[in-house]
Amino acid sequence: MLRSSLLSLADNTRDGVSWTRDMSLFSIIFVAGAVLVSGFISGVFGMAGGMILMGALLLVLPVPTAMVLHGVTQMTSNGWRGLVWRRYVDWKVVLRFASGLAVAGLLFFSVRYVPDRAVVLICLGSLPFVVMVVPNRLILQVDKPLGAEICGFLNAILQFLGGVSGPVLDAFFVRTLFDRRVVVATKAVCQTLAHFTKLAYFLHLGSSMGDEPGDLWLFAMCIGLAIAGTSLSRNILEKLSDAQFRRWTKTILLAVGSVYLVQGLYLYVR
């Protein structure tokens, strides 16, 4: 019943600016809690939080609006995490990643594709399993020639289709010699760029269709909560070993992915 009421709210609030004004108090609290929790999880593991937040937003918002709010929130969360761990960022990897990101961005800006809720959920749910099935030896690492460029290209495509690309980004880091702080810091900056590209894409689509992004107070609230969640996570990351860090990341991703994949397939076939 809760799920149906949330989906009904999303279906009835698709006309640009009105979606924020029509949100119930429960929906606002739900979004706020999801942002805080996802920011904390992202701060600890460098990923997974974005998947959780995207699925939560899809329960109460239409896809384009969820993409915009998710982009603002995750760009803030990742950007703040990159700032906190800035001395560990590998900027050469970031610049190479950005070049692949730019190529995919230009491609999608010419296509102007907007996925529906089923496609987004299937994409979200499939990512961890696809990454698990593909042998690591077949995935170029970001510290290898063309590894970061291909990573940026694929991450941009996944951002436009599912709003999240963390599991694939992680696959390009899994066999590097970077320690967990370099991994978290460099991925944070790469994800910030990817979410910025997604945000620009869906804002551009909305503007071309005459839609408004919504009231600024909700975005301000989410930005503040994303920073708070990320800041709260620092001590936890320091206490985790590299082995614990990788084990928990995999477990969370597979669990969340399973839920989204089932939901997406149900929406697709019904």
C-alpha positions as CSV (number, residue, x, y, z in Angstrom):
1,M,0.0,0.0,0.0
2,L,2.9,2.4,0.9
3,R,4.6,1.6,-2.4
4,S,1.4,2.2,-4.4
5,S,0.7,5.5,-2.7
6,L,4.2,6.7,-3.4
7,L,4.0,5.7,-7.1
8,S,0.7,7.5,-7.3
9,L,2.2,10.6,-6.0
10,A,5.0,10.4,-8.6
11,D,2.5,9.8,-11.4
12,N,0.4,12.8,-10.4
13,T,3.2,15.3,-10.1
14,R,4.8,15.5,-13.5
15,D,4.2,19.1,-14.4
16,G,7.5,20.9,-13.7
17,V,7.4,23.2,-10.7
18,S,4.3,21.8,-9.0
19,W,5.9,18.5,-8.0
20,T,7.7,20.2,-5.1
21,R,4.7,22.2,-3.9
22,D,2.5,19.1,-3.9
23,M,4.9,16.9,-2.0
24,S,3.5,15.7,1.3
25,L,5.3,16.1,4.6
26,F,6.0,12.3,4.6
27,S,7.5,12.5,1.1
28,I,9.8,15.4,2.2
29,I,10.9,13.5,5.3
30,F,11.4,10.4,3.2
31,V,13.6,12.2,0.7
32,A,15.6,13.9,3.5
33,G,16.3,10.6,5.2
34,A,17.3,8.9,2.0
35,V,19.7,11.7,1.2
36,L,21.3,11.6,4.7
37,V,21.7,7.8,4.7
38,S,22.9,7.6,1.1
39,G,25.5,10.4,1.8
40,F,26.8,8.4,4.8
41,I,27.0,5.1,2.8
42,S,28.7,6.8,-0.1
43,G,31.2,8.5,2.3
44,V,32.2,5.1,3.7
45,F,32.3,3.0,0.6
46,G,32.7,5.6,-2.2
47,M,29.6,4.1,-3.9
48,A,26.3,2.2,-3.2
49,G,24.7,5.3,-1.6
50,G,23.9,6.7,-5.1
51,M,22.1,3.5,-6.0
52,I,20.0,3.6,-2.8
53,L,19.1,7.2,-3.3
54,M,18.1,6.8,-6.9
55,G,15.7,4.0,-6.1
56,A,14.3,6.0,-3.2
57,L,13.7,9.1,-5.3
58,L,11.9,7.0,-8.0
59,L,9.3,6.1,-5.4
60,V,8.2,9.7,-5.0
61,L,9.3,11.6,-8.2
62,P,9.1,11.2,-12.0
63,V,12.3,10.0,-13.7
64,P,13.5,13.4,-15.1
65,T,13.0,15.1,-11.7
66,A,14.6,12.2,-9.8
67,M,17.6,12.5,-12.1
68,V,18.0,16.2,-11.5
69,L,17.6,15.9,-7.7
70,H,19.9,12.9,-7.6
71,G,22.5,14.7,-9.7
72,V,22.5,17.8,-7.4
73,T,22.7,15.6,-4.3
74,Q,25.3,13.2,-5.5
75,M,27.4,15.9,-7.1
76,T,27.4,17.6,-3.7
77,S,28.1,14.4,-1.8
78,N,30.9,13.3,-4.1
79,G,32.3,16.8,-4.4
80,W,32.5,17.2,-0.7
81,R,34.1,13.8,-0.3
82,G,36.6,14.7,-2.9
83,L,37.4,17.9,-1.0
84,V,37.8,16.1,2.3
85,W,40.2,13.6,0.8
86,R,41.7,16.0,-1.8
87,R,45.3,15.1,-1.0
88,Y,44.7,11.6,-2.2
89,V,43.1,12.4,-5.6
90,D,45.0,11.1,-8.6
91,W,44.3,14.0,-11.0
92,K,45.8,12.3,-14.1
93,V,43.1,9.6,-13.8
94,V,40.5,12.3,-13.3
95,L,41.5,14.2,-16.5
96,R,41.5,11.0,-18.6
97,F,38.2,10.0,-17.2
98,A,36.7,13.4,-18.1
99,S,37.7,13.0,-21.7
100,G,35.7,9.8,-22.1
101,L,32.8,11.4,-20.2
102,A,32.8,14.3,-22.7
103,V,32.5,12.1,-25.7
104,A,29.5,10.2,-24.3
105,G,27.9,13.4,-23.2
106,L,28.0,14.9,-26.7
107,L,26.5,11.7,-28.0
108,F,23.5,11.8,-25.6
109,F,22.9,15.5,-26.0
110,S,22.3,14.8,-29.7
111,V,20.0,11.8,-29.0
112,R,17.9,13.5,-26.2
113,Y,16.7,10.1,-24.7
114,V,14.7,10.0,-21.5
115,P,14.4,6.5,-19.9
116,D,11.2,5.4,-18.1
117,R,11.1,4.1,-14.5
118,A,11.4,0.4,-15.5
119,V,14.5,1.0,-17.6
120,V,16.1,3.0,-14.8
121,L,15.5,0.3,-12.2
122,I,16.6,-2.6,-14.5
123,C,19.8,-0.7,-15.3
124,L,20.4,0.0,-11.5
125,G,19.7,-3.6,-10.6
126,S,21.8,-5.2,-13.3
127,L,25.0,-3.2,-12.8
128,P,26.4,-5.1,-9.8
129,F,25.7,-8.5,-11.4
130,V,27.2,-7.5,-14.8
131,V,30.3,-6.3,-13.1
132,M,30.5,-9.5,-11.1
133,V,30.0,-11.7,-14.2
134,V,32.6,-10.0,-16.4
135,P,36.1,-11.3,-15.4
136,N,38.3,-8.6,-13.9
137,R,41.1,-9.4,-16.3
138,L,38.9,-8.2,-19.2
139,I,38.3,-4.8,-17.6
140,L,41.0,-2.2,-18.2
141,Q,42.1,-0.5,-14.9
142,V,42.1,3.3,-14.7
143,D,45.9,3.3,-14.2
144,K,46.4,1.5,-17.6
145,P,46.4,3.0,-21.1
146,L,42.8,3.9,-22.2
147,G,41.4,2.5,-19.0
148,A,40.2,5.8,-17.5
149,E,38.9,7.0,-20.9
150,I,36.8,3.9,-21.4
151,C,35.6,4.2,-17.8
152,G,34.5,7.8,-18.3
153,F,32.6,6.9,-21.5
154,L,30.8,4.0,-20.0
155,N,30.0,5.9,-16.8
156,A,28.4,8.7,-18.7
157,I,26.1,6.3,-20.6
158,L,25.0,4.6,-17.4
159,Q,24.4,7.9,-15.7
160,F,22.0,8.9,-18.5
161,L,20.2,5.5,-18.5
162,G,20.1,4.7,-14.8
163,G,21.4,7.7,-13.0
164,V,24.1,5.7,-11.3
165,S,27.4,4.2,-12.5
166,G,29.3,3.4,-9.2
167,P,29.6,-0.4,-9.7
168,V,31.2,0.0,-13.1
169,L,33.5,2.8,-11.9
170,D,34.5,0.5,-9.0
171,A,35.4,-2.3,-11.5
172,F,37.9,-0.1,-13.2
173,F,39.6,0.5,-9.8
174,V,39.4,-3.0,-8.3
175,R,42.8,-4.3,-9.4
176,T,44.8,-1.0,-9.2
177,L,47.5,-0.6,-6.5
178,F,45.7,2.4,-5.0
179,D,44.8,2.1,-1.3
180,R,41.2,2.7,-0.2
181,R,41.7,6.5,0.4
182,V,43.1,7.1,-3.1
183,V,40.2,4.9,-4.5
184,V,37.5,6.8,-2.6
185,A,39.0,10.3,-3.3
186,T,39.6,9.7,-7.0
187,K,36.3,8.0,-7.6
188,A,34.6,10.9,-5.7
189,V,36.0,13.5,-8.1
190,C,35.2,11.3,-11.2
191,Q,31.6,10.8,-9.9
192,T,31.2,14.5,-9.3
193,L,32.0,15.1,-13.0
194,A,29.6,12.3,-14.1
195,H,26.7,13.6,-12.0
196,F,27.4,17.2,-13.2
197,T,27.1,15.9,-16.8
198,K,23.9,14.1,-16.0
199,L,22.4,17.1,-14.2
200,A,23.2,19.4,-17.2
201,Y,21.7,16.8,-19.6
202,F,18.3,16.5,-17.8
203,L,18.1,20.2,-17.0
204,H,18.6,20.9,-20.7
205,L,15.9,18.4,-21.7
206,G,13.5,19.9,-19.1
207,S,14.2,23.5,-20.2
208,S,13.7,22.6,-23.9
209,M,10.3,21.1,-22.9
210,G,9.2,24.1,-20.9
211,D,9.6,22.4,-17.5
212,E,10.9,24.1,-14.4
213,P,13.3,22.2,-12.0
214,G,11.3,22.8,-8.9
215,D,11.6,24.9,-5.7
216,L,15.2,25.7,-4.6
217,W,14.5,24.9,-0.9
218,L,14.4,21.2,-1.6
219,F,17.7,21.3,-3.4
220,A,19.3,23.3,-0.6
221,M,18.0,20.8,2.0
222,C,19.4,17.9,0.0
223,I,22.8,19.6,-0.5
224,G,23.1,20.2,3.3
225,L,22.1,16.7,4.2
226,A,24.5,15.2,1.6
227,I,27.4,17.1,3.2
228,A,26.3,16.1,6.7
229,G,26.0,12.4,5.7
230,T,29.4,12.4,4.0
231,S,31.1,14.2,6.9
232,L,29.7,11.7,9.4
233,S,31.3,8.8,7.5
234,R,34.9,9.8,7.8
235,N,35.7,8.1,11.1
236,I,34.1,4.8,9.8
237,L,36.2,4.8,6.7
238,E,39.4,5.3,8.7
239,K,38.6,2.3,10.9
240,L,37.8,-0.1,8.0
241,S,40.6,-2.3,6.7
242,D,41.0,-2.6,2.9
243,A,39.6,-6.2,3.0
244,Q,36.5,-5.1,5.0
245,F,36.0,-2.1,2.7
246,R,35.8,-4.3,-0.4
247,R,33.8,-7.1,1.2
248,W,31.0,-4.8,2.5
249,T,30.9,-2.8,-0.7
250,K,30.2,-6.0,-2.7
251,T,27.6,-7.2,-0.3
252,I,25.6,-4.0,-0.2
253,L,25.7,-3.6,-4.0
254,L,24.4,-7.1,-4.7
255,A,21.6,-6.8,-2.1
256,V,20.4,-3.4,-3.4
257,G,20.8,-4.5,-7.0
258,S,18.6,-7.6,-6.4
259,V,15.8,-5.4,-5.1
260,Y,15.9,-2.9,-8.0
261,L,16.2,-5.6,-10.7
262,V,13.1,-7.4,-9.4
263,Q,11.2,-4.1,-9.2
264,G,12.3,-3.1,-12.7
265,L,11.3,-6.4,-14.3
266,Y,7.9,-6.3,-12.6
267,L,7.2,-2.8,-14.0
268,Y,8.4,-3.8,-17.4
269,V,6.3,-6.9,-17.8
270,R,3.1,-5.9,-16.1
